[in-house]
Amino acid sequence: MTWDEAVAECERWHKHLNYQSDKARKMAQIAAKRRRGEIDEGEGRRQMRVLDMSPTVYDGAKLEQATRVLMKGQPK
């Protein structure tokens, strides 16, 4: 794996982490709306299903290799 490939893999991982963080924030907002009574149970469930319809899983198979390349230091 080259330095540029390693950087790209880490960027892909960070993009996935940002996606997961955004999804968690949206779920918390739905739960807060439900607790405040702004939406009923059915609407809360519908909104949660919309978020859960597209599960995204990060395949970290290359992440270990990428971090090893990066830990060696930037090429000169």
C-alpha positions in Angstrom: 0.0 0.0 0.0 1.3 3.4 -0.9 1.3 6.5 1.3 -1.5 8.1 -0.8 -3.6 4.9 -0.7 -3.1 4.8 3.1 -4.3 8.4 3.4 -7.3 7.7 1.2 -8.3 4.7 3.4 -8.1 6.7 6.5 -10.2 9.5 4.9 -12.7 6.8 4.0 -12.8 5.6 7.6 -13.3 9.2 8.9 -16.1 9.7 6.4 -17.8 6.6 7.8 -17.3 7.9 11.4 -18.8 11.2 10.5 -21.8 9.4 8.9 -22.3 7.4 12.1 -22.1 10.5 14.2 -24.6 12.3 12.1 -27.0 9.4 12.2 -26.7 9.2 16.0 -27.4 12.9 16.3 -30.5 12.6 14.1 -31.8 9.6 16.2 -31.3 11.7 19.4 -33.3 14.5 17.8 -36.2 12.2 17.0 -36.1 10.8 20.5 -36.2 14.3 21.9 -39.1 15.3 19.7 -41.0 12.2 20.9 -40.3 13.0 24.6 -41.5 16.6 24.1 -44.7 15.3 22.5 -43.9 17.0 19.2 -44.4 13.8 17.3 -46.4 10.7 18.2 -45.1 7.2 18.6 -46.0 6.2 15.0 -44.3 9.2 13.5 -41.2 8.6 15.7 -41.0 5.0 14.5 -41.4 6.1 10.9 -38.6 8.6 11.2 -36.4 6.0 12.8 -37.1 3.5 10.0 -36.1 6.1 7.4 -32.7 6.4 9.2 -32.3 2.6 9.5 -33.2 1.9 5.9 -29.7 2.3 4.7 -27.3 0.6 7.1 -23.7 1.4 6.2 -20.9 -0.9 7.4 -17.2 0.2 7.2 -15.0 -2.7 5.9 -11.8 -2.0 7.9 -9.8 -4.7 6.2 -7.3 -2.2 4.8 -7.3 0.1 7.8 -4.6 -1.8 9.7 -2.4 -1.8 6.7 -3.0 1.9 6.1 -2.1 2.8 9.7 1.1 0.8 9.6 2.1 2.6 6.4 1.3 6.0 8.0 3.1 5.2 11.2 6.3 4.6 9.3 6.3 8.3 8.4 5.7 10.3 5.3 7.8 9.4 2.3 10.6 11.8 1.5 
